Amino acid sequence: MIRNQAFPRSPADAAAASALGDLPVWKLSDLYPSASDPSFKADLEKAAADAKAFEGKWKGKLEEAARKDGAEGLGCAIAEYEALDDILGRISSFAGLTYFSDTTNPANGKLYGDVQAKLTALSTHLLFFTLELNRVDDALIDAAIARDAKTGHYKPWIVDLRKDKPFQLDDKLEQLFMEKGMTGAAAFNRLFDETMAALRFRIEGEDVPLEVALNQLQDPDTEKRKAAAMALAETFKANIRTFTLITNTLAQDKQISDRWRGFEDIADSRHLANRVEREVVDALASAVKAAYPRLSHRYYKMKAKWLGMDQMNFWDRNAPLPETPNAVIPWKDAQETVLSAYGAFAPEMAEIAGRFFKEGWIDAPVREGKAPGAFAHPTVPSAHPYVLVNYLGKPRDVMTLAHELGHGVHQVLAAGQGALMCQTPLTLAETASVFGEMLTFRALLDKTTDKAERKAMLAQKVEDMINTVVRQIAFYEFERRLHTARLEGELTSDDIGRIWLSVQEESLGPAIRISEGYETYWAYIPHFIHSPFYVYAYAFGDCLVNSLYAVYQKAEAGFQDKYFELLKAGGTKHHSELLAPFGLDATDPSFWNKGLSMIEGLIDELEALDRA
């Protein structure tokens, strides 16, 4: 495996990087040796030729195919479409992961842009397939599923696809939407990524990238936190016109698409993509907002007291408690922590996660130009997932690693469903990641007997859960208000800042002082740009896992088997089917309060420790 270090900027930084140990950089050669390799060029040419051939073979013939079996049947057509989807996904993944490795490298940007353009062009030859398939009569489709085993194999995908039927346009309009997307939403997404990657934040005379500046908000020294907060605010403000333009444009682009497709609510397209009912999401959001006083308001009031403040500044929100250990956690210790927690739950889970470390599937160092944050990319079933983190040795970084590896394990297990059915809706995609975090946290907590350390661990977990549930629902509320306001016309930076501050004040509560500078902090949240209304999936996943973990704690045997079946299902089952074996039902109004009560219980435990 190729090794690298977080880039040093001073002797102190170099020492910190050394303390982390060797950090892995992913091996994208598992997809293709390089962008100039003959295999990459050959796959691009093959994909283009196969797409045209597929169109010539099947376009206008799907109704007839639904009446046949074997090589001329619908199942065979879908299998050929799936094979194309796999090769296109492999090409796209390689270009995307190369780009996210260093978004400031012009060659990477050109590769990413050129590949997107080529894939969009050849995808126009495939666009007819799902549109035409949805026009085939329901009775014919049902008969084909019942009669032909190959078609029957794809029943979950077909049933899922037909949920899009009421919102699809005619072929020419769909082609226009696809082709214009390259110069529309995709272009503004790329502008956001490249702008954010190029930003530098001046802290104590040094220019640092976003990840380093955000990390300093967790420094034990309040003056260092303030310096980072002010640097973030200053740079965001200097670039706010660009982020305001991007946000306005993408909101308007979505509004146009929603209007043409006939979506009633601004978030309905996301709910459809997540295969979750609007009422379920509304119930989640309402439950969390009603719990603000019991969760975030209550906790931050306690934290202000622990920090010796009447009211915290916004840059103190993620400050470590005085009891929090300050030592840098080496990479090998983080690896051992996560794998041992996974292994205690199920050896198979640790074995799968271990492959990410052994086989070069993780990119860990902070680097110039590297995408900020963290993600797990599933690529395609014929390959394997990749995980990106920006590891700086903080306890939260260990939890982030546990989170993304949970995604990775899920993606490996679901790959058996094939390219069309392995993708899990976002609401359930967060299940394995949050569950992995919970396993890691509980394993660490069980080993901790020191009262001060236990308090620090519990506090950090509560903060992570508040960030995952309260903060993400506040983000969702921000998006709802922003997109609703955008219906009336373009928004200024001040307009967006006011919406942001109103939502933050409601969710954070009176124990946190919202002061000048924070009105720009909406600008760096990538989910608002890349996946509008994505954010509620985190809260959905956290509350679901809280309920799921409660079942696990009470289960005598068999839980692990049921859990692995849930992960292996990929996108083949609705959330109601997947949760039923555990006795859980997300449509039950009380379901969300069960998940929220676990967070409340941890806050109760913190209060008890404080009194003891």
matplotlib code that plots the C-alpha trace (Angstrom):
import matplotlib.pyplot as plt

x = [0.0, 1.2, 1.8, 1.6, 1.4, -0.8, 1.1, 3.4, 3.2, 5.5, 7.7, 4.7, 2.5, 5.2, 5.4, 1.7, 1.7, 4.5, 2.4, -0.4, 1.9, 1.7, -1.7, -2.9, -3.7, -6.2, -5.2, -7.4, -5.5, -8.0, -10.4, -7.8, -4.0, -4.3, -6.4, -3.8, -3.9, -5.2, -7.8, -9.4, -9.6, -10.8, -13.7, -14.8, -14.9, -16.6, -19.2, -20.0, -20.3, -22.4, -24.7, -25.5, -25.9, -28.2, -30.4, -30.5, -31.5, -34.1, -35.6, -39.3, -39.3, -39.8, -43.5, -42.8, -40.0, -42.4, -44.3, -41.2, -38.7, -35.1, -32.7, -35.5, -37.2, -37.4, -35.1, -32.3, -32.8, -32.5, -29.4, -27.7, -28.7, -27.2, -23.9, -23.7, -24.6, -21.6, -19.0, -20.3, -20.2, -16.6, -15.5, -17.3, -16.0, -12.4, -12.7, -14.6, -12.3, -9.2, -10.7, -11.6, -8.1, -6.9, -9.6, -7.0, -5.1, -6.1, -5.5, -7.9, -10.5, -10.2, -10.4, -13.5, -15.2, -14.3, -15.5, -18.8, -19.4, -18.7, -20.8, -23.7, -23.4, -23.5, -26.2, -28.6, -28.6, -29.7, -32.2, -35.1, -34.9, -36.4, -38.9, -40.1, -40.2, -42.5, -44.9, -45.4, -48.8, -48.8, -50.5, -47.8, -45.0, -46.7, -47.1, -43.5, -42.3, -44.5, -43.6, -39.9, -37.4, -34.8, -37.4, -38.6, -35.1, -35.4, -38.9, -37.7, -36.0, -38.9, -41.4, -39.1, -38.7, -42.4, -42.7, -41.0, -43.6, -46.0, -43.0, -41.3, -41.4, -41.4, -38.1, -37.0, -37.5, -35.7, -32.8, -32.7, -32.7, -29.8, -27.7, -28.3, -27.4, -23.8, -23.9, -26.4, -26.4, -23.3, -21.3, -22.3, -21.6, -18.1, -17.7, -18.6, -16.1, -13.2, -13.9, -14.1, -11.0, -9.0, -10.1, -7.5, -8.2, -5.6, -5.0, -2.2, -0.3, -0.8, -3.0, -4.8, -7.4, -11.0, -10.5, -7.6, -9.6, -12.7, -10.6, -9.3, -12.9, -12.3, -9.1, -9.0, -7.9, -10.9, -8.7, -7.6, -11.2, -12.2, -9.3, -10.4, -14.1, -13.2, -10.9, -13.7, -16.2, -13.8, -13.0, -16.6, -17.7, -15.1, -16.5, -20.2, -21.3, -20.1, -21.8, -25.0, -25.0, -24.4, -27.2, -29.7, -29.0, -29.3, -32.5, -34.0, -32.8, -34.5, -37.6, -37.8, -37.3, -39.9, -42.5, -42.0, -42.2, -45.2, -43.8, -46.1, -43.6, -40.1, -38.7, -40.9, -38.3, -35.8, -38.5, -39.2, -35.5, -35.3, -38.4, -39.8, -43.2, -43.4, -45.6, -42.8, -40.2, -42.6, -43.2, -39.4, -38.8, -41.7, -40.5, -36.9, -38.0, -40.3, -37.3, -34.9, -35.5, -34.9, -31.8, -29.7, -31.0, -30.6, -27.2, -25.6, -26.8, -24.9, -21.8, -21.7, -21.6, -18.8, -16.8, -17.3, -19.5, -22.9, -23.3, -21.1, -20.0, -20.8, -17.2, -17.4, -20.1, -17.7, -15.1, -13.6, -14.5, -11.6, -11.7, -11.2, -7.9, -5.7, -3.4, -3.3, -4.7, -2.3, -3.8, -3.0, -4.8, -7.9, -7.8, -7.6, -10.4, -12.8, -12.0, -12.1, -15.5, -16.8, -15.3, -17.0, -20.4, -19.7, -16.3, -17.5, -18.1, -14.5, -13.1, -14.9, -13.8, -10.2, -10.0, -10.2, -7.0, -5.2, -6.0, -5.7, -9.4, -8.9, -7.5, -6.7, -4.3, -5.2, -3.7, -3.7, -6.6, -8.2, -12.0, -12.9, -15.1, -15.5, -17.4, -17.7, -18.1, -19.6, -18.2, -19.7, -20.3, -17.6, -15.1, -15.2, -16.0, -13.5, -13.4, -12.2, -11.5, -9.3, -7.7, -6.1, -6.1, -9.0, -11.5, -14.2, -11.9, -12.0, -15.8, -15.8, -13.7, -16.1, -19.0, -17.5, -16.4, -20.0, -21.0, -18.2, -19.3, -22.9, -21.8, -19.7, -22.6, -25.2, -23.0, -24.4, -27.7, -26.0, -25.5, -29.2, -30.4, -27.4, -28.0, -29.7, -32.0, -30.3, -32.6, -31.4, -27.9, -27.0, -28.1, -24.9, -22.7, -24.4, -24.6, -20.8, -20.3, -22.5, -20.6, -17.3, -18.6, -20.1, -16.9, -14.8, -17.3, -17.4, -13.6, -13.7, -13.9, -12.4, -15.3, -13.8, -13.0, -16.4, -18.0, -15.9, -16.8, -20.5, -20.5, -18.8, -21.3, -24.2, -22.7, -22.2, -25.8, -27.0, -25.0, -26.5, -30.1, -30.8, -28.3, -29.3, -33.0, -32.1, -30.3, -33.4, -35.5, -33.0, -33.3, -37.1, -37.2, -34.6, -36.2, -39.6, -38.3, -36.5, -39.9, -40.6, -37.4, -33.6, -32.2, -29.4, -26.6, -28.2, -31.5, -29.9, -27.9, -31.1, -32.7, -29.6, -29.4, -33.1, -32.9, -29.7, -31.0, -34.1, -32.1, -29.1, -31.1, -30.3, -27.0, -25.2, -24.5, -24.9, -22.6, -21.4, -19.7, -21.8, -24.4, -22.0, -21.5, -24.2, -21.8, -19.6, -22.2, -21.7, -25.0, -27.0, -25.2, -24.8, -27.9, -30.7, -32.7, -30.2, -29.6, -32.7, -31.3, -28.7, -31.4, -33.5, -30.5, -29.5, -33.0, -33.5, -30.2, -30.9, -34.1, -32.2, -29.5, -32.0, -33.4, -29.8, -29.2, -32.3, -31.9, -30.7, -29.6, -30.1, -29.8, -26.6, -28.1, -31.1, -28.9, -26.7, -29.8, -30.9, -27.5, -27.4, -30.9, -29.5, -32.3, -34.5, -36.8, -38.8, -37.9, -41.0, -40.0, -36.4, -37.4, -40.3, -38.0, -36.8, -40.4, -39.8, -42.1, -41.0, -44.6, -45.6, -45.7, -44.0, -41.1, -39.0, -39.5, -38.0, -34.8, -34.7, -35.2, -31.8, -30.1, -32.1, -31.0, -27.3, -27.9, -29.6, -26.5, -24.3, -26.3, -26.1, -22.3, -22.2, -24.1, -22.1]
y = [0.0, 3.5, 5.5, 9.3, 11.7, 14.7, 17.6, 19.4, 23.1, 23.7, 21.6, 21.2, 20.0, 17.6, 16.2, 15.8, 14.0, 11.7, 10.8, 9.6, 7.0, 5.9, 6.9, 4.8, 6.2, 4.2, 2.1, 3.2, 0.8, -1.8, 0.1, 1.1, 1.4, 5.0, 7.3, 6.8, 3.0, 1.1, -0.7, 2.6, 3.8, 0.4, 0.4, 3.9, 2.8, -0.5, 1.3, 3.7, 0.8, -1.4, 1.5, 2.1, -1.6, -2.0, 0.9, -0.7, -4.1, -3.1, 0.3, 0.1, -3.7, -3.9, -4.6, -7.4, -8.6, -8.7, -11.4, -13.6, -15.5, -16.5, -14.5, -12.3, -11.8, -8.8, -10.4, -10.7, -7.0, -6.0, -8.2, -6.5, -3.1, -4.1, -5.1, -1.7, 0.0, -1.8, -0.7, 2.9, 2.9, 1.6, 4.4, 7.1, 5.9, 6.0, 9.5, 10.8, 9.3, 10.5, 14.0, 13.9, 12.8, 16.3, 18.6, 21.4, 19.3, 20.6, 17.1, 15.6, 18.2, 17.7, 13.9, 14.3, 16.7, 14.8, 11.5, 13.1, 14.5, 11.2, 9.2, 11.7, 11.4, 7.6, 7.5, 9.2, 5.8, 4.1, 6.7, 5.1, 1.9, 2.8, 5.3, 2.7, 0.0, 2.1, 2.6, -1.2, -2.2, -3.4, -6.7, -7.6, -6.7, -8.8, -11.7, -11.6, -11.5, -14.5, -16.5, -15.9, -16.6, -14.1, -11.3, -12.4, -11.9, -8.2, -7.8, -5.5, -3.2, -3.2, -2.5, 0.3, 1.8, 2.0, 4.3, 6.9, 6.5, 9.4, 11.8, 10.9, 13.0, 12.1, 10.8, 14.0, 16.1, 13.5, 13.6, 17.4, 17.3, 14.8, 16.6, 20.1, 18.7, 18.8, 22.6, 23.1, 21.4, 19.3, 22.3, 24.3, 21.2, 21.2, 24.9, 24.5, 21.6, 23.4, 26.7, 25.1, 23.0, 26.2, 28.2, 29.0, 30.2, 32.4, 31.3, 32.7, 33.8, 30.5, 29.6, 26.3, 24.3, 23.8, 20.5, 21.9, 25.1, 23.1, 20.7, 23.7, 24.3, 21.3, 22.6, 22.8, 26.4, 28.8, 31.5, 29.0, 28.0, 31.7, 32.3, 29.4, 30.5, 34.1, 32.8, 30.6, 33.5, 35.9, 33.6, 32.5, 36.2, 37.0, 34.3, 34.5, 35.9, 32.8, 30.5, 32.6, 32.3, 28.6, 28.1, 30.3, 28.6, 25.1, 25.8, 27.3, 24.4, 22.0, 24.1, 23.9, 20.1, 19.6, 21.7, 19.9, 16.5, 17.4, 17.1, 18.8, 19.4, 20.8, 17.6, 15.0, 14.2, 13.3, 11.2, 9.3, 8.6, 7.5, 5.3, 6.8, 8.4, 12.2, 11.5, 9.4, 12.2, 14.8, 12.7, 12.4, 16.1, 17.0, 14.6, 16.0, 19.6, 19.0, 17.4, 20.3, 21.6, 18.0, 17.4, 20.1, 23.0, 20.9, 19.5, 22.8, 24.4, 21.6, 22.0, 25.8, 25.1, 22.6, 25.0, 27.7, 29.9, 31.3, 31.1, 29.5, 31.2, 29.3, 28.3, 26.5, 24.1, 21.2, 22.2, 19.2, 19.0, 19.6, 15.9, 14.9, 13.2, 15.4, 12.8, 12.2, 8.7, 6.9, 5.4, 1.8, 2.4, 3.7, 0.6, -1.7, 0.1, -0.2, -3.7, -5.1, -3.5, -4.9, -8.3, -8.5, -8.1, -10.4, -11.8, -11.5, -7.8, -7.3, -9.5, -7.4, -4.1, -5.4, -5.7, -2.0, -1.6, -4.6, -4.0, -0.3, 0.8, 3.8, 7.3, 8.8, 11.8, 15.4, 16.8, 19.9, 19.7, 16.6, 16.6, 17.6, 15.5, 11.8, 9.3, 5.7, 5.2, 1.8, 2.0, -1.2, -4.8, -6.0, -4.0, -2.9, 0.2, 2.9, 5.0, 8.6, 10.2, 13.2, 11.7, 14.0, 11.7, 13.1, 10.8, 12.1, 10.9, 7.4, 7.5, 8.9, 5.9, 3.5, 5.3, 5.1, 1.5, 0.7, 2.0, 0.0, -3.3, -2.6, -1.9, -5.1, -7.2, -5.6, -6.0, -9.5, -8.0, -6.7, -3.2, -2.4, -3.6, -3.1, 0.6, 1.2, 4.3, 7.0, 6.6, 3.0, 3.6, 5.3, 2.3, 0.3, 3.4, 4.7, 1.1, 0.8, 4.0, 2.7, -0.6, 1.3, 3.8, 1.1, -1.0, 1.9, 2.9, -0.6, -0.5, 2.9, 2.9, 6.3, 8.7, 11.7, 9.8, 8.2, 11.6, 12.9, 9.9, 10.2, 13.9, 13.4, 10.7, 12.9, 15.7, 13.4, 12.3, 15.8, 16.7, 13.7, 14.2, 17.7, 19.5, 17.5, 18.1, 21.8, 21.6, 20.0, 22.8, 25.4, 23.8, 23.8, 27.5, 28.4, 26.5, 27.8, 31.4, 30.9, 30.2, 33.9, 35.1, 35.2, 35.4, 37.6, 36.5, 38.3, 36.6, 33.2, 34.2, 35.2, 31.9, 30.1, 32.0, 31.6, 27.8, 27.6, 29.7, 27.4, 24.2, 25.2, 27.0, 29.9, 28.4, 29.2, 32.8, 33.3, 36.2, 38.0, 35.7, 32.6, 33.9, 32.6, 29.1, 27.6, 28.1, 25.1, 22.4, 20.2, 18.3, 21.4, 21.5, 17.9, 16.3, 18.7, 17.4, 14.5, 15.5, 14.0, 10.6, 11.0, 11.7, 8.8, 6.5, 7.5, 7.2, 3.9, 2.5, 3.7, 1.5, -1.3, -1.3, -1.4, -4.6, -6.0, -5.4, -7.4, -10.1, -13.5, -14.9, -14.5, -10.7, -10.7, -13.0, -10.8, -7.7, -9.2, -10.1, -6.4, -5.3, -7.9, -6.8, -3.7, -1.9, -4.9, -4.2, -1.3, 0.0, -1.6, -5.1, -4.7, -3.5, -6.0, -8.9, -6.7, -5.7, -2.1, 0.1, 3.6, 4.5, 4.2, 7.8, 6.6, 5.0, 8.2, 9.0, 5.6, 6.6, 10.0, 8.6, 6.9, 10.2, 11.6, 8.6, 9.4, 13.0, 11.6, 9.5, 12.6, 14.5, 11.6, 11.5, 15.2, 14.9, 11.9]
z = [0.0, -0.8, 2.3, 3.0, 5.8, 6.6, 4.9, 7.4, 7.7, 10.7, 13.1, 15.4, 12.6, 11.5, 15.0, 15.1, 11.7, 13.0, 16.0, 13.8, 12.2, 8.6, 7.0, 4.1, 0.6, -1.4, -4.4, -7.3, -9.5, -8.4, -10.7, -13.4, -13.3, -14.5, -16.7, -19.5, -19.2, -22.3, -20.1, -19.1, -22.7, -23.9, -21.3, -22.4, -26.0, -25.1, -23.0, -25.9, -28.4, -26.1, -25.2, -28.9, -29.6, -26.6, -27.9, -31.3, -29.9, -27.4, -28.1, -29.0, -28.2, -24.5, -24.6, -27.0, -24.7, -21.7, -23.6, -24.2, -22.1, -22.5, -24.7, -26.1, -22.8, -20.5, -18.0, -20.5, -21.5, -17.8, -17.3, -20.3, -18.9, -15.5, -17.1, -18.7, -15.4, -13.8, -16.4, -16.4, -12.6, -12.6, -15.1, -13.2, -9.8, -11.0, -12.4, -9.3, -6.7, -8.6, -8.6, -4.9, -4.1, -5.3, -6.6, -7.2, -9.7, -13.2, -14.7, -12.3, -13.0, -16.7, -16.3, -14.1, -16.5, -19.7, -18.3, -17.1, -20.5, -22.3, -19.9, -20.2, -24.0, -24.1, -21.4, -23.8, -25.7, -22.4, -21.3, -23.2, -21.3, -17.9, -19.5, -22.0, -19.4, -17.2, -20.2, -20.5, -19.1, -15.4, -16.3, -18.9, -16.4, -13.6, -16.0, -17.1, -13.4, -12.6, -15.7, -16.3, -13.5, -15.0, -15.0, -11.6, -10.2, -11.0, -9.4, -6.6, -9.1, -11.4, -8.6, -7.3, -10.8, -11.3, -8.3, -10.5, -13.3, -12.3, -12.4, -15.6, -18.7, -22.3, -23.8, -25.5, -22.3, -20.2, -22.6, -22.5, -18.7, -18.7, -21.2, -19.7, -16.3, -17.2, -17.7, -14.9, -11.5, -12.1, -13.2, -10.1, -7.9, -9.3, -8.9, -5.2, -4.7, -6.4, -4.7, -1.3, -1.8, -2.8, 0.2, 2.8, 6.4, 8.0, 11.6, 13.7, 10.5, 8.7, 5.8, 6.4, 4.5, 5.7, 7.5, 9.6, 10.5, 11.4, 13.5, 15.6, 16.7, 18.9, 20.5, 24.3, 24.2, 23.8, 22.1, 19.5, 18.9, 18.5, 16.1, 14.0, 14.1, 13.1, 10.3, 8.9, 9.1, 7.4, 4.4, 4.0, 4.0, 1.4, -0.9, 0.1, -3.2, -5.0, -2.5, -2.6, -6.4, -6.3, -3.7, -5.6, -8.9, -7.6, -5.7, -8.8, -10.9, -8.5, -8.5, -12.3, -12.3, -9.5, -11.4, -14.7, -12.9, -10.8, -7.3, -4.8, -1.9, -2.2, -0.6, -2.3, -4.9, -2.1, -0.3, -3.5, -4.0, -0.4, -0.8, 2.3, 2.8, 3.4, 6.5, 8.1, 7.6, 8.9, 12.0, 12.5, 12.0, 14.4, 17.1, 17.0, 17.0, 19.9, 21.7, 21.2, 24.9, 26.3, 24.2, 22.8, 25.0, 28.1, 27.2, 26.1, 29.4, 31.3, 29.1, 29.6, 33.3, 32.9, 30.9, 33.5, 31.3, 31.7, 27.9, 25.4, 22.2, 19.0, 18.6, 22.0, 20.9, 20.1, 22.6, 24.6, 28.2, 30.7, 31.4, 27.7, 27.0, 24.8, 23.3, 19.6, 18.7, 16.3, 13.2, 14.2, 17.5, 15.7, 13.5, 16.4, 18.3, 15.4, 14.4, 17.9, 18.5, 15.1, 15.9, 19.3, 17.6, 14.7, 13.4, 9.8, 10.3, 11.5, 8.7, 6.0, 7.6, 8.0, 4.2, 3.9, 5.9, 4.3, 0.7, 0.2, 0.3, 2.6, 2.0, 5.4, 5.4, 5.2, 2.0, -0.1, -2.5, -1.0, -0.6, 3.0, 5.3, 4.9, 2.7, 1.7, -2.1, -3.1, -6.7, -8.4, -7.3, -9.6, -7.6, -4.0, -1.9, -1.0, 2.2, 2.4, 5.8, 6.9, 9.9, 12.5, 15.5, 17.5, 19.2, 16.8, 13.9, 15.3, 15.4, 11.8, 10.8, 12.5, 10.7, 7.2, 7.7, 8.6, 5.2, 3.6, 5.3, 4.2, 0.6, 0.5, 1.8, -0.5, -3.6, -4.0, -5.2, -8.4, -9.8, -10.0, -6.6, -4.3, -3.7, -0.4, 0.1, 2.1, 5.1, 5.5, 4.1, 7.4, 9.5, 9.3, 9.7, 12.8, 14.2, 13.7, 15.6, 18.4, 18.7, 18.8, 21.4, 23.7, 23.5, 24.6, 27.3, 28.8, 29.2, 31.0, 34.7, 35.5, 36.3, 34.6, 31.4, 31.4, 31.7, 28.8, 26.6, 27.4, 26.7, 23.4, 22.3, 23.3, 21.2, 18.3, 18.6, 18.9, 15.8, 14.0, 15.0, 16.2, 13.9, 10.8, 11.4, 11.8, 8.5, 7.0, 8.4, 7.0, 3.5, 3.7, 4.6, 2.1, -0.8, 0.2, 0.2, -3.1, -4.7, -4.3, -5.9, -5.6, -2.1, -1.0, 1.3, 4.1, 3.5, 3.6, 6.7, 8.5, 7.7, 8.9, 12.2, 13.0, 12.6, 14.6, 17.5, 17.7, 17.7, 19.8, 22.5, 24.9, 26.2, 23.0, 22.0, 18.3, 17.4, 14.2, 11.7, 12.3, 9.7, 6.9, 8.2, 6.0, 3.1, 3.7, 4.1, 1.0, 1.4, 0.7, -2.7, -3.7, -2.3, -1.3, 1.7, 2.2, 5.8, 7.4, 6.5, 9.3, 11.9, 10.5, 10.7, 14.2, 15.7, 13.9, 15.2, 18.7, 18.6, 16.8, 19.4, 22.2, 20.5, 20.3, 24.0, 24.9, 22.2, 23.5, 20.1, 16.4, 16.2, 14.2, 11.6, 11.1, 11.0, 8.3, 6.3, 6.6, 5.2, 2.4, 1.2, -0.3, -2.1, -2.6, 0.4, 1.8, 5.3, 6.7, 5.5, 6.8, 10.3, 10.8, 11.9, 14.8, 15.8, 14.7, 12.6, 11.4, 10.6, 14.3, 15.7, 18.9, 17.0, 16.8, 20.5, 21.3, 19.5, 21.0, 24.5, 24.2, 23.8, 26.7, 28.8, 28.1, 29.2, 32.4, 33.0, 32.6, 35.1, 37.5, 37.1, 37.7, 41.0, 42.2]

ax = plt.figure().add_subplot(projection="3d")
ax.plot(x, y, z, "-o")
ax.set_aspect("equal")
plt.show()
